[in-house]
Structure formats: C-alpha cells, structure tokens
C-alpha cells in the first residue's frame, strides 16, 4: 500500500472531494484524521473507511480558527507520532454569475480571505511538525483556471483569485520547506461535476461547461482526484514538489 504507516490530516473531509481523498488515503494504508465543522458528515466518511478496514479519526475543527487548527495538529502529531500529509479542501464562500464591475467588495473578497487564511493556518500547523521530522507532503487543491475558453462568460468573482492566492503560497512554501524534506503540490482538476451540490442553480449547465473544456470529452471524477492525491502524497512522487498535478482531462493545458 502506498501510504502505509502514514498519518494524513484532511480539512473539509466531510465534503465530496475531502471525503473521496480521505477514503483513497485510507485504502492505501494511511491513518486518516478527518477534520471539519460538521461532525455528522465526518462520521459518515469515517464509517465508510472503517467498514472497508481502514483507520479514521474525526474532530470538529474550524480551519479558519488559529487556536483550533494548532491544537488539532498538535493532538494528531502526539497521537500518531507525526504528520505526514496535510490536505485542505474546505469550502470557500463564493458569488458567481456577477461581473466584477457589478460585484460588492465583500462578495469578491470573501473567498480570497478564506482561502488565504485557512491555507496559511493549516500549512503552518503541519509544517511545524514536518520540519521536526524532516519529511512531509502538503497538498493544495484548485490551481489555475482557463479564463478564455468556454467558461469566459461564467463570472467567477473572487474564486479564481482565491485559487491563485493558494498557488502563490504553494510556490513560496515549496521554496521555504524543500530544504526540510517537505513537498508542496497542487491538485488541479478544472472542475469535478460530481462535487457540485445537487441543489446548485444551473448545476447541469455548469457540469456540461466543465466537460466541454476537456480534451478527453469527460471531466475528472471524485475517484480520479482521490487516486491523484494518493500518488502525490506517496513516495512514488518523492521527486515532485513546487508543481501541479493536472487531473483536468486536458481542460488545463500547461
């Protein structure tokens, strides 16, 4: 198994992507620490992992709360002997469909502030423990977006700016943490239709737009994202850092 004896923390583990990655980590032998704000959703993922023979622990953690994040990371490291993988995929607030020229500043800034704060807090908490052990993997999610393709008329507000902020932090963290044996990698999907809320306005149209951008005629699935995360977190990718793992089916062309 690719992640045997590894301790992985997943923030936003109760969500579709966080849950899929958590299950994939556990399938490959990791002890998974599920963090999020809704205990019931975390327990659903944990039960699925345990039913499949894996190990999962849950904790209610607000990934925007400095003290909560630090205390949880310290507890995970104390319980498991360290932190090997940290992955943050909490939901960001968003206002889509409104041109920036017509958008309220608070609506624009909300995802940017959330993304920057939670990424900083969770990566800092993990890095402090990874530095001491001389190894670790920090995964981000999002990556660059296509601003000129079929989605150019779908106004994203501050969402892509938030992802760009995470990318800037990923590059800086890669440089700072590399000498300590810590890798920092982004998973870029170009959109995962399965992850769209069922009640989301225009869900079908958005899913079709995501698929229309791809070169393979299909979008990434939750299983695809989970498998890519396993690879990026494993020693099979030990030479990969300061990089994007592109699982967009060709929607994002490097």
N, C-alpha and C positions, 0 to 999 in steps of 0.2 A: 504493500500500500504506500502511496506517495507521501502521505502526511503522518505516518505512524509516529507516535510519541511527540507530536507537535501540539501546542496549545494555541488555539485560534480564537480571537475575540471578534465578534461581528456585531456592529452597531446598526440598529434598524433591522434586526434579524426576524422580526415579525412580519416584515413586508415581503412582497413576492420575490424580489431579487435577493434580499438578505436571507430569506428562507431557503431559496434554491441553492445559494452558495453555502449556507450552513450545512444543508443536507449533503452536498457534494464533499465538503471538508470532512464531515463525519464518516462518510462512505469510504474515504481514503485513509481513515485511521486517526484523524485529529480528535482531540478533546475540544469540544466547541463550547464557548461561553457566549450565550445569546443575550444581548443587551438591547433594551428598548423601553418605551414608555407604557406599553400595554401588556400586562402580564399574561392575559388570556391568549393573545396571539403568539407570544413567545412560547407558551406551554404547548400550543398546537404543533409548532415546529419541533420542539424538544421531544414530544411524544412520538412523532414520526421518526426522529433519529433513534430514540431508544428502542422503538419497535423493530427497527432494522438492525439492532445490535450495536448501535453507536453510543457515544457518551456525550451528554449535553447538560449544561447548567444554565439557568436563567436568572436574570436580575433586572429589576426596573431601574433604568438609568436614563436620565435626561442628558443626551450627548451635547447639550449646549450649556450645561452646568459644570463649571470648572471643578468644584469640590467633588461632585458626584462622579465625574469621569476619573479623576485622580484616585479617589478611594476605591473605585471598582477595579481599576488597573492594578493597584497595589494588592488587592484581595486576590485577583486572578493569579498574579505572579507568585504570591505566597502559597496559594493552593496548588498550583501546577508546577512551581519551580521556575517559572519564567513565562514570557510571552513571545511566541514565535511568529504569529501572524496577526495583523490588525487590519480590519476591513470596515470602512464606514460607508454605509449606504442609506443613511436616514433620509426621510422625505424632506424636500425643501418646499417652502411656500412658493406659489407661482401665480402670475397673472398672465395668461396667454390670450392671443387674439386681438390685443390692443396695440396699435403702433406706438413706438416710444414717444413720438411727438405729442401723443394724446394721453400719455400714461401719468398717473400720480407718482411722485418721487418715492413714496413709501412702498408702493406696489413694485416699483422697479428694484429698490434696494433690498427688499425682504429676502429673496433667495441668495443674493450676493453676501449679505451679512451672515445669514445662517450657514452657508457653505464654508465661508472663510473661518468662522468661529469654531464650528464643530470639527472641521478638518484640522485646525491648529490644535485644539484641545485633545483630540483623540490620538493624533500622531505624536504629540509631545509626550503624552502619558505612556504610550507604547515605547517610544524611542528611549526614554529614560531607563527602562528595564532592558531593552535590547542592547543598548550601549554597554551595560554592565556584563552581559553575556557574550557580547561580540558577534551577534548574529540576529537576523530577523527580517521579516518582509512586511512592508506596509503597502496595502493596496488601496487605490482610489478608483472611483467609478465616474464615468462621464466622458471626458475627452473633448476634442474639437468637434465642431459641427459644420455641416455644409450650409453656408449662407447664400448660395447662389443656385442651388438645384431646385427640385420640385417643391421644396418647403419654403421657398423665399417669400411667399405671401402668407405664411403662417407665422404670426408675430409672437416671438418668444419672450419679449420683455427682458427681464434680468436673468433668465435661466441660463442662457449660453454664457453670459458674463460670469455667472457663478461657476460654471464648469471651467472657464478659462482661468479663474482665480485659483481653483484647485490645481490646474495644470501648472501654473506658475509656482505654487507651493511645492508640487511634486518635483519640479526641476531643482528648486533650491534645496529641498530636503535630500534629494539624491546626492547632491554635491557634499552637503554637510555630513550626512550619515554614512556615505560609502566607505570612508576610512575606518568605520567601526564594524564593517561587515554587514551593514543593513541595506537591503534593496528596497527601492520605491518604484512601484509600477502602476500604471493606469490601465483599467479595462475600458475600452471604448466600443460601444455596441451600435451606435447610430439609432438606438430606439429598440425596445423589446415590446411588441404588441401585447404579449401575454401579461405584461406588468401593468397595462393600463387599467384603471379602475372600471369595473363593469358599468357603473353609473355615470361615467365621464361623458360630458356632452361631446358629441361628434367622435366618439370612440372609434367607430368603424372607419370613418373617413381618415382619421389620424393613422390608424393601422395600415390602411391602404397607401397612404402617403409615405410611411416608413418603408414599406415593401417596394414602392416604386423607385426609391432611391438606390436600391441594391443592384449589384451586378449579377447576383445569383438568382434573382427572382423570388427571394424569400428573405425574411428578417431573422435575426438571431432569436433563439428560443431561450427560455429560462435554463434549460438543460445545457445549452451551449455556453451560457455565461458561467454556470457552475463549473463546467469542465475547464473552461479557460482560467477561472480563478484558481482551481486546483493546480493546474500547470504552473501558473505564475508564482504560486506560493511554494511550490515544491523545489527540490534540489535539481530537478530536470531543467529548471530555468535559472540555475545559480549564476549564470553569466549575464542575466537580463536585469538591468536596472536603468533608471533615468529614461524609461521607454514606455511606449504604449503597446499593449496587446490588443490588436484590432480584431474584434469579433463582429464586425458590422456587415458581413456578407458582401463587402465591396461598396457599401454606402459611403464610407470614408476612405478616400484614396490618398495614400501617403505620397 
